[in-house]
Amino acid sequence: QVLLLQACCTDRRSSFTSYPIRMALMAQRSAFSAKAMRRSTCAAVKPVQRRAIVTYAAAPSAAELQKKFGIAGSVEVAEGKSGSTKVVLKHGCGSSAEIYLYGACITSWKQPSGDEVLYVRPDAVFDKSKPISGGIPHCFPQFGPGAIQQHGFARNLEWSISSTSADPNPDEKDPAVELVLSESDYTLKMWPHKFKVVYNVSLHGEVLRTDLRVINTDDKPFDFTAALHTYIEVLSIAKARVMGLKGLTYLDKGVDPKNPITKKEDRDAITFNAYMDSVYLNAPEHVELDVGTGAAVAIDSNGWEDAVVWNPWTTMKDCYERFVCVENAKFGKPASLAPGESWRATANFSVIDISK
């Protein structure tokens, strides 16, 4: 099976205002390719359609949420795997995204060709018995091991839909959903702080956009670390390369995650031949993952100060060759919020052509 991937980009940092390109790939199953397409540039932004914010006393069904938040042709709330509720965003250009309310986990981001960019591990479950293994899970209020459970609790709790929207422009409707997570008896027992996390996910053409805000609603300050644990599908781990991190100081967590070794990155492109778990401090806003097909996934972020590169190698023999995690993180210096203060970070994902 040959997978095709839209890669429309003359300016490598802006995939949605560029000319079409075409790339031919192997007949063998691949993670990505580019496909020629024709689409208009984005029109000026107009006021968005926004559905009313609704508060529920009990968890509503997918059908109830669809009735209140669905927007025809743009946003659908539906029952997903194992009966879990998901939100499906559809852009007029043909791209799509799926976000499960459990963990606010983006499990799918497809290009207009229908080809998947993200990776969900074969051992992933959707029955809420554990966090979803793949896509873009959350790590909050702790990244990695520490005082509370690994990677915090945000990835294994049900989030609520706050609102949905779509640009009324008939040519370019940008679908979006806003999800919210607040403290509960469960979270307060392990992390004694009141908070509100607001997560906006949207599609702008082929580009996947994320916007995360953490608000201190307590009467005392708190610190936290966080990350988007993004899994990206690659043609082969032997062909994957991460670019844009040369010269950075990084924490090598491969031997002992609790006692990482500080190193300096001297490679133009990071390749993989063993287990890797590295936190790059003060990372640039633009990082790329070459997926091995002549295309790359570009991640443009703001507020996420660090980057993490992870591959489990043979500790996950059935899937390690098919993905690389390139994660946006706030880890080296934890965020500190006084009562009423907020912290914000964005990450935009696009597919670019690097074949030339």
PAKE-787817 format. One record per residue (C-alpha): residue in one letter; x, y, z. Coordinates in Angstrom, 3 decimals. Example, Ala and Ser with C-alpha at 12.3 -4.5 7.8 and 13.67 -1.06 7.14 Angstrom:
BEGIN
<r code="A" u="12.300" v="-4.500" w="7.800"/>
<r code="S" u="13.670" v="-1.060" w="7.140"/>
This chain:
BEGIN
<r code="Q" u="0.000" v="0.000" w="0.000"/>
<r code="V" u="1.363" v="3.326" w="-1.010"/>
<r code="L" u="0.493" v="6.180" w="1.296"/>
<r code="L" u="0.294" v="9.648" w="-0.154"/>
<r code="L" u="0.880" v="12.798" w="1.812"/>
<r code="Q" u="0.108" v="16.344" w="0.819"/>
<r code="A" u="3.197" v="18.499" w="1.000"/>
<r code="C" u="2.395" v="21.973" w="-0.243"/>
<r code="C" u="5.180" v="24.324" w="0.678"/>
<r code="T" u="7.565" v="26.775" w="-0.906"/>
<r code="D" u="8.293" v="28.496" w="2.403"/>
<r code="R" u="9.121" v="25.519" w="4.636"/>
<r code="R" u="7.490" v="27.194" w="7.630"/>
<r code="S" u="4.152" v="27.857" w="5.922"/>
<r code="S" u="2.556" v="24.864" w="4.219"/>
<r code="F" u="-0.822" v="26.429" w="3.536"/>
<r code="T" u="0.050" v="29.383" w="1.278"/>
<r code="S" u="2.226" v="27.573" w="-1.228"/>
<r code="Y" u="2.240" v="25.922" w="-4.648"/>
<r code="P" u="1.431" v="22.228" w="-5.205"/>
<r code="I" u="4.212" v="19.673" w="-5.416"/>
<r code="R" u="4.332" v="16.024" w="-6.411"/>
<r code="M" u="6.588" v="13.288" w="-5.058"/>
<r code="A" u="6.661" v="9.626" w="-6.113"/>
<r code="L" u="7.378" v="7.096" w="-3.406"/>
<r code="M" u="8.047" v="3.377" w="-3.041"/>
<r code="A" u="5.267" v="0.934" w="-3.865"/>
<r code="Q" u="5.944" v="-0.615" w="-0.479"/>
<r code="R" u="3.844" v="0.804" w="2.362"/>
<r code="S" u="5.209" v="4.157" w="3.444"/>
<r code="A" u="4.368" v="6.648" w="6.058"/>
<r code="F" u="4.077" v="9.664" w="3.818"/>
<r code="S" u="4.214" v="10.978" w="0.276"/>
<r code="A" u="3.104" v="14.089" w="-1.500"/>
<r code="K" u="0.297" v="14.306" w="-3.936"/>
<r code="A" u="-0.387" v="17.082" w="-6.390"/>
<r code="M" u="-3.487" v="19.022" w="-5.498"/>
<r code="R" u="-5.057" v="22.323" w="-6.184"/>
<r code="R" u="-6.436" v="24.553" w="-3.525"/>
<r code="S" u="-6.988" v="28.221" w="-2.931"/>
<r code="T" u="-4.988" v="30.317" w="-0.497"/>
<r code="C" u="-6.671" v="31.162" w="2.745"/>
<r code="A" u="-9.041" v="34.084" w="2.678"/>
<r code="A" u="-9.110" v="36.820" w="5.285"/>
<r code="V" u="-10.260" v="35.725" w="8.695"/>
<r code="K" u="-13.894" v="36.422" w="9.436"/>
<r code="P" u="-15.841" v="36.229" w="12.687"/>
<r code="V" u="-16.234" v="32.621" w="13.747"/>
<r code="Q" u="-19.368" v="30.654" w="14.453"/>
<r code="R" u="-19.277" v="29.646" w="18.094"/>
<r code="R" u="-21.622" v="27.271" w="19.820"/>
<r code="A" u="-22.842" v="27.984" w="23.322"/>
<r code="I" u="-20.738" v="26.764" w="26.227"/>
<r code="V" u="-22.612" v="24.095" w="28.160"/>
<r code="T" u="-21.939" v="22.733" w="31.641"/>
<r code="Y" u="-23.157" v="19.215" w="32.493"/>
<r code="A" u="-23.802" v="17.680" w="35.875"/>
<r code="A" u="-23.016" v="14.230" w="34.459"/>
<r code="A" u="-21.087" v="13.001" w="31.466"/>
<r code="P" u="-23.326" v="13.394" w="28.397"/>
<r code="S" u="-23.500" v="10.933" w="25.535"/>
<r code="A" u="-21.836" v="11.526" w="22.185"/>
<r code="A" u="-25.276" v="12.090" w="20.661"/>
<r code="E" u="-26.105" v="14.782" w="23.219"/>
<r code="L" u="-22.788" v="16.508" w="22.627"/>
<r code="Q" u="-23.267" v="16.327" w="18.875"/>
<r code="K" u="-26.641" v="18.028" w="19.190"/>
<r code="K" u="-25.154" v="20.900" w="21.202"/>
<r code="F" u="-21.703" v="21.265" w="19.617"/>
<r code="G" u="-21.816" v="19.730" w="16.166"/>
<r code="I" u="-21.338" v="22.015" w="13.151"/>
<r code="A" u="-22.408" v="20.483" w="9.849"/>
<r code="G" u="-19.476" v="19.686" w="7.601"/>
<r code="S" u="-16.887" v="20.944" w="10.101"/>
<r code="V" u="-17.245" v="19.484" w="13.614"/>
<r code="E" u="-18.782" v="16.168" w="14.599"/>
<r code="V" u="-19.005" v="14.562" w="18.023"/>
<r code="A" u="-19.270" v="10.809" w="17.681"/>
<r code="E" u="-18.779" v="7.528" w="19.472"/>
<r code="G" u="-15.266" v="6.218" w="18.883"/>
<r code="K" u="-13.451" v="3.014" w="19.764"/>
<r code="S" u="-14.630" v="1.123" w="22.856"/>
<r code="G" u="-17.550" v="3.559" w="23.127"/>
<r code="S" u="-15.308" v="6.514" w="24.002"/>
<r code="T" u="-16.400" v="9.931" w="22.735"/>
<r code="K" u="-14.345" v="11.686" w="20.077"/>
<r code="V" u="-14.505" v="14.979" w="18.191"/>
<r code="V" u="-13.885" v="14.903" w="14.453"/>
<r code="L" u="-12.691" v="18.071" w="12.697"/>
<r code="K" u="-13.013" v="18.282" w="8.905"/>
<r code="H" u="-11.537" v="21.038" w="6.770"/>
<r code="G" u="-12.854" v="21.976" w="3.342"/>
<r code="C" u="-9.498" v="21.095" w="1.752"/>
<r code="G" u="-9.932" v="17.471" w="2.848"/>
<r code="S" u="-7.733" v="17.342" w="5.951"/>
<r code="S" u="-9.153" v="15.956" w="9.199"/>
<r code="A" u="-8.339" v="15.370" w="12.859"/>
<r code="E" u="-9.802" v="13.245" w="15.648"/>
<r code="I" u="-9.587" v="14.104" w="19.336"/>
<r code="Y" u="-10.771" v="11.778" w="22.096"/>
<r code="L" u="-12.226" v="13.443" w="25.184"/>
<r code="Y" u="-10.391" v="10.863" w="27.263"/>
<r code="G" u="-7.003" v="12.485" w="27.761"/>
<r code="A" u="-7.818" v="15.173" w="25.158"/>
<r code="C" u="-5.685" v="12.963" w="22.922"/>
<r code="I" u="-5.410" v="13.764" w="19.210"/>
<r code="T" u="-5.366" v="10.279" w="17.696"/>
<r code="S" u="-5.532" v="11.161" w="14.012"/>
<r code="W" u="-4.385" v="13.946" w="11.702"/>
<r code="K" u="-4.874" v="13.197" w="8.021"/>
<r code="Q" u="-3.790" v="15.161" w="4.983"/>
<r code="P" u="-6.263" v="15.930" w="2.162"/>
<r code="S" u="-5.101" v="12.733" w="0.425"/>
<r code="G" u="-6.468" v="10.775" w="3.393"/>
<r code="D" u="-3.029" v="9.718" w="4.595"/>
<r code="E" u="-2.283" v="9.565" w="8.304"/>
<r code="V" u="0.543" v="11.612" w="9.837"/>
<r code="L" u="0.332" v="10.519" w="13.475"/>
<r code="Y" u="1.006" v="7.063" w="14.864"/>
<r code="V" u="-1.060" v="5.055" w="17.356"/>
<r code="R" u="0.698" v="2.047" w="18.810"/>
<r code="P" u="-0.774" v="-1.431" w="18.264"/>
<r code="D" u="-1.063" v="-1.892" w="22.036"/>
<r code="A" u="-3.231" v="1.224" w="22.428"/>
<r code="V" u="-6.589" v="0.790" w="24.147"/>
<r code="F" u="-9.542" v="3.153" w="24.155"/>
<r code="D" u="-11.549" v="1.721" w="27.041"/>
<r code="K" u="-10.211" v="4.312" w="29.523"/>
<r code="S" u="-8.315" v="1.670" w="31.489"/>
<r code="K" u="-5.050" v="3.494" w="30.737"/>
<r code="P" u="-3.842" v="6.484" w="28.684"/>
<r code="I" u="-4.106" v="6.179" w="24.895"/>
<r code="S" u="-0.711" v="5.094" w="23.555"/>
<r code="G" u="-0.147" v="7.209" w="20.482"/>
<r code="G" u="-1.253" v="10.332" w="18.664"/>
<r code="I" u="-0.630" v="13.421" w="20.783"/>
<r code="P" u="-1.183" v="12.622" w="24.484"/>
<r code="H" u="-0.812" v="15.221" w="27.243"/>
<r code="C" u="1.733" v="15.249" w="30.056"/>
<r code="F" u="0.458" v="17.499" w="32.868"/>
<r code="P" u="1.148" v="18.586" w="35.601"/>
<r code="Q" u="4.275" v="16.459" w="35.474"/>
<r code="F" u="6.448" v="15.323" w="32.588"/>
<r code="G" u="8.178" v="12.002" w="33.157"/>
<r code="P" u="8.619" v="10.323" w="36.554"/>
<r code="G" u="8.303" v="12.310" w="39.769"/>
<r code="A" u="6.189" v="12.900" w="42.856"/>
<r code="I" u="2.962" v="11.766" w="41.177"/>
<r code="Q" u="2.137" v="9.217" w="38.499"/>
<r code="Q" u="4.247" v="9.049" w="35.322"/>
<r code="H" u="3.471" v="12.022" w="33.031"/>
<r code="G" u="0.752" v="13.316" w="35.362"/>
<r code="F" u="-2.992" v="12.763" w="35.250"/>
<r code="A" u="-4.255" v="14.852" w="32.313"/>
<r code="R" u="-3.822" v="11.983" w="29.851"/>
<r code="N" u="-6.056" v="9.601" w="31.793"/>
<r code="L" u="-9.001" v="11.847" w="32.627"/>
<r code="E" u="-12.092" v="12.782" w="30.653"/>
<r code="W" u="-12.003" v="16.364" w="29.389"/>
<r code="S" u="-15.106" v="18.465" w="28.661"/>
<r code="I" u="-16.065" v="20.287" w="25.477"/>
<r code="S" u="-16.225" v="24.007" w="26.159"/>
<r code="S" u="-17.028" v="25.195" w="22.648"/>
<r code="T" u="-16.681" v="24.475" w="18.944"/>
<r code="S" u="-16.320" v="26.871" w="16.028"/>
<r code="A" u="-15.806" v="27.170" w="12.282"/>
<r code="D" u="-14.890" v="30.088" w="10.043"/>
<r code="P" u="-18.007" v="31.007" w="8.016"/>
<r code="N" u="-15.883" v="31.749" w="4.933"/>
<r code="P" u="-17.364" v="29.333" w="2.338"/>
<r code="D" u="-13.918" v="28.588" w="0.860"/>
<r code="E" u="-11.909" v="27.997" w="4.035"/>
<r code="K" u="-13.804" v="26.847" w="7.112"/>
<r code="D" u="-11.322" v="26.317" w="9.937"/>
<r code="P" u="-12.935" v="23.820" w="12.357"/>
<r code="A" u="-11.943" v="24.029" w="16.026"/>
<r code="V" u="-12.793" v="22.505" w="19.374"/>
<r code="E" u="-11.950" v="23.808" w="22.837"/>
<r code="L" u="-11.569" v="21.269" w="25.646"/>
<r code="V" u="-11.306" v="21.952" w="29.366"/>
<r code="L" u="-9.947" v="20.083" w="32.395"/>
<r code="S" u="-10.241" v="21.242" w="36.023"/>
<r code="E" u="-9.352" v="19.835" w="39.421"/>
<r code="S" u="-11.371" v="17.036" w="40.994"/>
<r code="D" u="-11.208" v="14.971" w="44.160"/>
<r code="Y" u="-9.045" v="12.535" w="42.201"/>
<r code="T" u="-6.474" v="15.169" w="41.153"/>
<r code="L" u="-6.468" v="16.992" w="44.494"/>
<r code="K" u="-5.469" v="13.840" w="46.347"/>
<r code="M" u="-2.212" v="13.584" w="44.363"/>
<r code="W" u="-1.649" v="17.247" w="43.414"/>
<r code="P" u="-3.306" v="19.674" w="45.893"/>
<r code="H" u="-3.939" v="22.593" w="43.539"/>
<r code="K" u="-6.964" v="24.087" w="41.815"/>
<r code="F" u="-6.474" v="24.754" w="38.132"/>
<r code="K" u="-8.074" v="25.033" w="34.725"/>
<r code="V" u="-6.480" v="23.738" w="31.525"/>
<r code="V" u="-7.913" v="24.966" w="28.223"/>
<r code="Y" u="-6.895" v="23.170" w="25.024"/>
<r code="N" u="-7.847" v="24.403" w="21.563"/>
<r code="V" u="-7.334" v="22.151" w="18.540"/>
<r code="S" u="-8.026" v="23.392" w="15.018"/>
<r code="L" u="-7.277" v="22.810" w="11.347"/>
<r code="H" u="-6.066" v="25.614" w="9.089"/>
<r code="G" u="-5.863" v="24.027" w="5.672"/>
<r code="E" u="-3.553" v="21.021" w="6.067"/>
<r code="V" u="-2.015" v="22.492" w="9.237"/>
<r code="L" u="-2.883" v="21.080" w="12.661"/>
<r code="R" u="-2.880" v="23.795" w="15.346"/>
<r code="T" u="-2.787" v="23.321" w="19.124"/>
<r code="D" u="-3.087" v="25.980" w="21.825"/>
<r code="L" u="-2.722" v="25.040" w="25.502"/>
<r code="R" u="-3.407" v="27.334" w="28.464"/>
<r code="V" u="-2.956" v="26.542" w="32.154"/>
<r code="I" u="-4.693" v="28.845" w="34.652"/>
<r code="N" u="-4.112" v="28.919" w="38.408"/>
<r code="T" u="-7.585" v="29.150" w="39.943"/>
<r code="D" u="-6.267" v="28.479" w="43.457"/>
<r code="D" u="-5.401" v="30.941" w="46.244"/>
<r code="K" u="-1.771" v="29.747" w="46.354"/>
<r code="P" u="0.985" v="29.423" w="43.725"/>
<r code="F" u="1.995" v="26.190" w="42.046"/>
<r code="D" u="4.680" v="24.844" w="39.682"/>
<r code="F" u="4.238" v="22.306" w="36.912"/>
<r code="T" u="5.907" v="20.688" w="33.924"/>
<r code="A" u="4.100" v="19.641" w="30.761"/>
<r code="A" u="4.500" v="18.201" w="27.268"/>
<r code="L" u="2.724" v="17.137" w="24.102"/>
<r code="H" u="3.961" v="13.559" w="23.645"/>
<r code="T" u="3.602" v="13.519" w="19.845"/>
<r code="Y" u="3.958" v="10.214" w="17.958"/>
<r code="I" u="4.737" v="10.654" w="14.234"/>
<r code="E" u="4.712" v="7.797" w="11.740"/>
<r code="V" u="7.900" v="7.222" w="9.728"/>
<r code="L" u="8.707" v="5.043" w="6.729"/>
<r code="S" u="11.438" v="3.308" w="8.723"/>
<r code="I" u="13.357" v="4.215" w="11.860"/>
<r code="A" u="16.528" v="3.696" w="9.801"/>
<r code="K" u="15.517" v="6.593" w="7.528"/>
<r code="A" u="14.140" v="8.971" w="10.190"/>
<r code="R" u="16.080" v="12.128" w="11.074"/>
<r code="V" u="15.346" v="14.983" w="13.487"/>
<r code="M" u="16.744" v="18.335" w="12.385"/>
<r code="G" u="17.152" v="21.690" w="14.095"/>
<r code="L" u="18.659" v="20.700" w="17.455"/>
<r code="K" u="22.394" v="20.951" w="16.762"/>
<r code="G" u="24.411" v="22.842" w="19.390"/>
<r code="L" u="21.849" v="22.386" w="22.164"/>
<r code="T" u="22.459" v="21.042" w="25.644"/>
<r code="Y" u="20.345" v="17.957" w="26.267"/>
<r code="L" u="19.535" v="15.542" w="29.063"/>
<r code="D" u="20.129" v="11.929" w="28.079"/>
<r code="K" u="17.531" v="9.934" w="30.021"/>
<r code="G" u="18.261" v="6.673" w="28.240"/>
<r code="V" u="20.090" v="4.975" w="31.121"/>
<r code="D" u="18.320" v="6.463" w="34.154"/>
<r code="P" u="15.363" v="8.816" w="33.609"/>
<r code="K" u="15.638" v="10.096" w="37.188"/>
<r code="N" u="19.339" v="10.907" w="36.830"/>
<r code="P" u="19.902" v="12.021" w="33.216"/>
<r code="I" u="23.360" v="12.723" w="31.809"/>
<r code="T" u="23.946" v="16.247" w="30.463"/>
<r code="K" u="25.404" v="16.287" w="26.938"/>
<r code="K" u="25.925" v="18.600" w="23.959"/>
<r code="E" u="24.340" v="17.824" w="20.588"/>
<r code="D" u="26.876" v="18.028" w="17.755"/>
<r code="R" u="24.890" v="16.355" w="14.970"/>
<r code="D" u="23.205" v="18.245" w="12.128"/>
<r code="A" u="20.573" v="15.510" w="12.034"/>
<r code="I" u="19.731" v="13.080" w="14.818"/>
<r code="T" u="19.435" v="9.484" w="13.629"/>
<r code="F" u="18.449" v="6.294" w="15.439"/>
<r code="N" u="20.376" v="3.093" w="16.113"/>
<r code="A" u="19.480" v="2.458" w="19.771"/>
<r code="Y" u="17.039" v="3.436" w="22.499"/>
<r code="M" u="16.725" v="7.220" w="22.736"/>
<r code="D" u="15.099" v="9.473" w="25.327"/>
<r code="S" u="16.621" v="12.962" w="25.215"/>
<r code="V" u="15.350" v="16.336" w="26.447"/>
<r code="Y" u="16.784" v="19.266" w="24.487"/>
<r code="L" u="16.798" v="22.428" w="26.594"/>
<r code="N" u="15.941" v="25.859" w="25.183"/>
<r code="A" u="14.995" v="24.352" w="21.849"/>
<r code="P" u="14.279" v="26.500" w="18.772"/>
<r code="E" u="10.717" v="27.226" w="17.736"/>
<r code="H" u="11.124" v="25.271" w="14.490"/>
<r code="V" u="12.049" v="21.564" w="14.447"/>
<r code="E" u="11.635" v="19.012" w="11.657"/>
<r code="L" u="11.283" v="15.248" w="11.491"/>
<r code="D" u="12.337" v="13.716" w="8.162"/>
<r code="V" u="10.039" v="10.704" w="7.849"/>
<r code="G" u="12.119" v="9.042" w="5.159"/>
<r code="T" u="9.987" v="9.676" w="2.084"/>
<r code="G" u="11.126" v="13.086" w="0.893"/>
<r code="A" u="8.627" v="14.726" w="3.238"/>
<r code="A" u="9.003" v="15.964" w="6.795"/>
<r code="V" u="6.737" v="17.047" w="9.605"/>
<r code="A" u="7.576" v="20.587" w="10.703"/>
<r code="I" u="6.698" v="21.652" w="14.230"/>
<r code="D" u="6.501" v="25.393" w="14.888"/>
<r code="S" u="5.939" v="26.228" w="18.532"/>
<r code="N" u="5.809" v="29.105" w="20.962"/>
<r code="G" u="5.961" v="28.841" w="24.754"/>
<r code="W" u="7.172" v="25.254" w="24.695"/>
<r code="E" u="10.784" v="25.898" w="25.692"/>
<r code="D" u="12.169" v="22.385" w="25.305"/>
<r code="A" u="11.989" v="19.488" w="22.841"/>
<r code="V" u="12.084" v="15.753" w="23.500"/>
<r code="V" u="13.145" v="13.019" w="21.082"/>
<r code="W" u="12.100" v="9.477" w="22.008"/>
<r code="N" u="12.139" v="6.075" w="20.386"/>
<r code="P" u="11.778" v="2.886" w="22.442"/>
<r code="W" u="13.907" v="0.765" w="20.105"/>
<r code="T" u="13.577" v="-2.951" w="20.770"/>
<r code="T" u="11.777" v="-2.469" w="24.083"/>
<r code="M" u="8.751" v="-2.290" w="21.753"/>
<r code="K" u="9.775" v="-4.769" w="19.069"/>
<r code="D" u="6.421" v="-4.775" w="17.283"/>
<r code="C" u="6.347" v="-1.043" w="16.483"/>
<r code="Y" u="9.572" v="0.864" w="17.196"/>
<r code="E" u="10.532" v="0.951" w="13.508"/>
<r code="R" u="7.342" v="2.800" w="12.572"/>
<r code="F" u="7.407" v="5.976" w="14.682"/>
<r code="V" u="9.437" v="8.689" w="16.352"/>
<r code="C" u="8.213" v="10.924" w="19.147"/>
<r code="V" u="9.202" v="14.581" w="18.748"/>
<r code="E" u="7.661" v="16.286" w="21.748"/>
<r code="N" u="7.120" v="19.892" w="22.775"/>
<r code="A" u="7.873" v="20.272" w="26.470"/>
<r code="K" u="8.121" v="22.661" w="29.393"/>
<r code="F" u="10.570" v="20.742" w="31.531"/>
<r code="G" u="14.024" v="22.261" w="32.099"/>
<r code="K" u="12.531" v="25.172" w="33.986"/>
<r code="P" u="9.084" v="24.394" w="35.458"/>
<r code="A" u="6.328" v="26.943" w="34.948"/>
<r code="S" u="5.393" v="28.896" w="38.079"/>
<r code="L" u="1.957" v="30.481" w="38.401"/>
<r code="A" u="0.690" v="32.779" w="41.127"/>
<r code="P" u="-3.055" v="32.813" w="41.849"/>
<r code="G" u="-4.924" v="34.094" w="38.808"/>
<r code="E" u="-1.927" v="33.809" w="36.466"/>
<r code="S" u="-1.847" v="31.718" w="33.313"/>
<r code="W" u="0.712" v="30.047" w="31.041"/>
<r code="R" u="0.253" v="29.468" w="27.316"/>
<r code="A" u="2.002" v="27.443" w="24.610"/>
<r code="T" u="1.174" v="26.726" w="20.980"/>
<r code="A" u="2.384" v="24.113" w="18.512"/>
<r code="N" u="1.510" v="23.985" w="14.809"/>
<r code="F" u="2.199" v="20.884" w="12.730"/>
<r code="S" u="2.617" v="20.887" w="8.950"/>
<r code="V" u="3.948" v="18.602" w="6.244"/>
<r code="I" u="6.732" v="19.995" w="4.065"/>
<r code="D" u="8.688" v="18.877" w="1.018"/>
<r code="I" u="12.403" v="18.286" w="1.654"/>
<r code="S" u="13.100" v="16.259" w="-1.480"/>
<r code="K" u="14.843" v="19.100" w="-3.311"/>
